[in-house]
């Protein structure tokens, strides 16, 4: 006899809607709903997708992948969105994204989720069937399906650092040459987020793409995969663009690669009028320079007019052995605007910063507590759970929620 599965978390039994006549008024078994994904009636298929989405049941991930490439666009989009919802920590409004330099409008929930970074999703395992289905959908005739598919792959892949098969990597790299520039740009961003090391040659080619979005995304991705063969090309791009998003992207990429040959270039940009370039230059010296190269930051960290540049200088000073500047770096967690930047620094610095961060959890500033709790959720282990547990009862609701999420993330993350 087939195993009965309770599909809903908060509802005792699950009933298929009247549109699904075959099982109307009957408690639906998981197996029956999965079968309805193959029903010739589109109304029944889409109803099955919605039912499986509502369950939050992990075993639905692989079956849902089968309808990501359905003949009906609405079903495809419902299936992709359902898969994304299984990973999201909280609902994501598909309104706008904040780009690296400028703010632009975007359509779709997956691109919006991608902008929020890896902590927007739970570190769950990703079935191979889902990866394959999303990559196939990248070539769909419908643009919205294509865009949602490529960014959903980036979102769920970064959540668990999914290991792509050689075949999957080949298909992702092929998307860098897609006829749709939105897909080429999306593929470059996903390649960077997933750190696909074999993408260097394809990204170098894309640096000269006819679309500015593709060029900038490819430049940044070369930095994210730390492709040293790109140093000369990126230096040339920086010289060509000078400032703006092109210039910042090139210097940021060089700062991530952090080759010693770029140190003089980083030093030359520390006085640039563009704060994004000053920030990238400071980060580059943090990784590639020596103690003397960051010595001027001891003064500049208090004087630069840009908060994000001051944060980058504090990061550089701490990374080069000025241990007292970790406290200054923690001070910047009072800013939600800087939160992603500071989180990136703490993840790069690693577990050594956990103990000092735990001490600062006693701060009276709500934003500091909330952002530190989130950072500890990304870095911590079981011992950190003990320190975080009291904050589940924090008088501030946002801090309490962040603590709950952080503890859950630690428990879910493979060690």
N, C-alpha and C positions, 0 to 999 in steps of 0.2 A: 504494500500500500504506500503510495507516495507520501513523503514527509510533509506535514503541515507546517507552514511558515507564517508567523505573525508579521505582517508587512509594515504596519504603522507603529510608530513609537508611542504616540499619544492616543491612538484610537484602537479599541479592542479588536475590531474586525474590519476588514477592507472589503468594500462593495464596489463592483464595477458599475459604471454609470449605465443608464438606460440604453445608451447607444450601443453598448456591447450586449446585444440581445442574447447571445449564447450562454452568458453566465449571469444575466440580470437577476437581482434579488438573491444571489448566492455568494457566500463568502469565497473570495478568490484565493486560490493557492498560487504561490510564487511561480510554480512550473506552468500553470495555466496562463498567467499574465505574460510570461516569457514567450509562450507559444503564440500569443496574440500579436507579437512583434512580426510574425510571419504571415499574419492574416491578409488576404487579398484586399480587404476593405480598409482604405486609408484611415477612416474614422476610428476603426478598432485599433489599428496600429498606433495612432497618435494617443489614443486613450491609454493604451498599455505603457507607452513611454512616460506619460504623466503619472500614472500609478507607480511605476518603478522609481521615478524621481522622488515622489513623496515619501517613499520608504526610507531612503538614506541607507539602504541595504547594500553592503559592499559587493555581494555576489551578483548584483545587477550590472556592474561595470562592463563585464565582458559581453553579456547578451545585448546591452544597449549599443555597443560598438557596431553591431551588425546593421543597425538602421541609420548610422551616420551617413551612409551612402545610399539611402532610400531614393526612390524616383521622385518623391514629393518633397519639395524644398522645405515646407513647413515642418515636416517630420524630421528632416535632417537637422534643422535649427533647434528643434525641441530636444532632439537626442544629444546634440553637442552641448546645449545648455544644461541638460540633465547631468551629463558626465561632469561638467565643470562644477555643478552645484555639490557633487559628492566630495569635492576637495576644498571648497571655499570655507574659510573660517567664519565669515559673516557675509551677508548679501552685499553685492557690489552694484551700485547704480551705474548704468551705462550712459553717463552724461558727458564727461570730458576727461582728459588726461593732462598731466603736467609733464611736458617734455623736458629734455635736459637743459634747454635754454629758454624756450618759449612755451607758452601755453596754447594748445590748439584743441579744436573739437574732434571728437572721434565717435564712431558709431559701433555699438556692440558691447556686450558685457565682457567678453574675453580680452579685448585690448585694454579695457579699463582695469581688469584684474591683473593683467600683466604689468601695468604701470605701478601697481601697489607693491610689487616685489614678492620674493618667495614666502614671506611670512603671512601673506594673504591666504595661503592654502595650507592644509594639513600635510605632513610628510607621509602620505600613504603610498603604497606600492601601486604601480601603474601596469595593468595587463598589456601584454604585447599586442593583443587584438585591438586595443584602444589606440595605441600608437600607430599601428598600420592603417586603421580606419581613418584617423585624422590626416595622415599623410596622403591617403588616397583622395580625401575630400579637398585637399589643397588644389587639386586640378578640376574641381567642380565647375560647371558652367555658371553657377550663381555666385556673384562676387561676395555677398554677405556670408554665404556658406564657407567660401575659401578663407576669408579673413578670420571668421570665428574659429575655423579649424586650425590655422597656423598659430594663432595666439593661445588657443586652448592647449595645444601641444607644449608651447613655451611655459604656460602657467603650471600645468600638472607635472611637466618634466622637471622643472626647477624645484618643485616641492620635495621630491625624493631623489634628486640627482639621478634620474632614470638612466640606465645604461642602454643606449640605443644599439641595435644590431647593425652590422655593416650595411645591410640592405636598407635599413631605415636611415642611416647617415647618408647613404648615396641619394636617397629620394629627397632628403632635406636639402642637401647641397644642390640638387637639381632645381629646387625651388628658388635658388638664388639667381637663376636664369629664366624665371617665369615671365610670361608675356605681360602680366599685370604688375606694375611697379609697387602696388600696395603689398603684394605677396613677396616680391623680392626684398622689400624693406623689412617686412615681418620675418621672413626667413633669416635675414642677417641678424636681426635682434634676438631671435630664438637661438641661433647658432652661438651667439655671444653668451646669452644667459645659460645655456647648457654646456658651455665651454667645449665645443666640438673642435678638438685640436687639429683635426685633419682638414679643416675648412680654410686654412690659410691661403692657398693658391686661389680658390674661388673668390674669397673676400678681396684679395688684392686686385683681381680683375674688376670686381664690383665697385672699387673705389673710383673708377672712371665712368660709372653708370650715367645715363642721361638724366636720371631722376636724382634731385638733391637729397630727398629722403633716403634713398637707397645708398647714396654715397656716404652720408653721415652715419647711417646705421652700420655700414660695412667698416668704416673707419673705427668706430667705437668697438665693434666686435673683434677687430684685430687686436685691440688692447685687452679685451676680456679673455681672449684665448692666449694672450701673451706671445704673439707671433713675432719673434725676433727678426725674421726675414723681412718684415715690413718696416723696420726702423727708418731706412732711407726714404721709402715712399711716404711714410707718415711725416717725416721731417719736411719733405717737399710739399706735402699738402698744407702743413702749418705755414710754410713760407708763402704759398699761393693764397690761402684764405686770410691769413693775418689774424683777423678777429672774427667775431660772430660764431655761429654754430659750427661752421666748418673748422675754424681755427681751434675752438675749444675742444671739439671732438678729437682732432689730431693730437693736441697736447695731452688730453686726458688719456688717449690710447698709449702715447709714449710714456706717460707717468705710470701706467699699469704694467707695461713691459719692463720699465725701470732698468734700462741698460746703462752701465757706467758712462758710455759714450754720449749720453743725453744730458749729463749733469750740467755742463756749461749752458746748454739750451734752457734748462729749467731755471738756472740762475738769471739768465737774461730776461726772463719773463716775470720775475718777481715784482717788478715795478710797473707792470702793464696796467693800463687804465681799466681793462676789463677784469672784474673780480673773478669770473669763471676761469680765466687764464691764470690769475695769481693763485687761485686755489689749486689748479692742476699742477702748477709749477712747485708749490709747496709739497703736494703729495708725491710728486716725482722725486724730490730731494729726500723725502721721508724714506723712500724705498731704495733709491740709488746713491744718494749722497753719503757723506761722512758727518761726523759730529761738527766739524768746523763749518760745513756748508749750511747747517741749520742754526748756527750760533746767533746770527742776527735776529732770529725769530723771538729770542728772549725779550727783546724790546718791541718788535713789530706785532707780537701776539696781543699786545695791549693797545696798539695804535692804529692798525689797519681799520678802515671804515667799514669793511664788510665782515659781518659775523661769520659767514661760512669760510672766509679766508682765515680769520682768527682761529676757527676750529681746526682747519687744516694745519696751521702752524703748531697748535697744541699737540696734534697727532704726531707731527714730525718730531717735535722736541721729545715727546715721551718715547717714541720709537727709537730715537738715537740716545736714549739713556738718561734723559732728564725726568726722573720718575715722578717728581712733584707735579708735573703737568697732566698726569692722569686725572687728578682732581679737577683741573681746569676743563679737561675734556668732558668729564661728567657734568660739570656746570652747564654745558651746552644742551643737556637733555631737557632743559626747561622750555625748549623751543620745538614745537611740533614741526615747524618748517624745516628745521635742521635734523629731525629725527632719523630720516633715512641715511643721511650722510654719517651721522654719529654711529648708527647701527653698523654701517659698513666698516667703519674703523674698528669697532669692538670685535666684530667677527674676524677681521684680519689680525688683530692682536691676539685673539684666542683666549683660552681658559685662564691665563695668568691674570686677567682683569676681573675675574669673577669675584674674588674675595673683596677687593676694594669697592666694587659695585654693590655688593650685599650690604656693606657698612652704610652706604649712602641711601639705602632704602628707608632709613628713618627720617629722611628729609620731610619738612612740612609742605614743600611745594608739591602739589598734586601732579603736575606734569612731569616733574623729575621722577617721582615714584612710579608713575604709569609707564614712562618710557624705559626706565631701568628694569622694571619687571619684564617688559617685552624683550629687552636685550638679553636678560638672563634666561628667558625661555628659549632663545636661539642658541645660547652658549652652554647652558647648564647641564648638570647630570643629576642623578638621584639625590646627591647631597644638597644640591641647590633647591630641590623640592621642599626640603625641611625649612629653608629660609623663606621660601615664597608662600608656604601654606597659610601663615597668619594673615597675609594680605588678601586672601579670598574673602575675608571679613572686613576689609578696609572700609571706613566710613564713606569714601568716595566710590560711587558705583563703577566708574570707568576703571579705576585701579583694581577693584575687586574682579571685574570681568577680565582685565588683562592678566591678572594673577592666575585665574582659572584656566585661561587659554595657555599661558606659559607652562603651567604644570602639565597640562594635557599634551602639549607639544614635546616636552622633555620625555614623557612616558612613551610617546609614539616614535621618537627618533631612535633609529638603530645606533648602538654604541659599539 
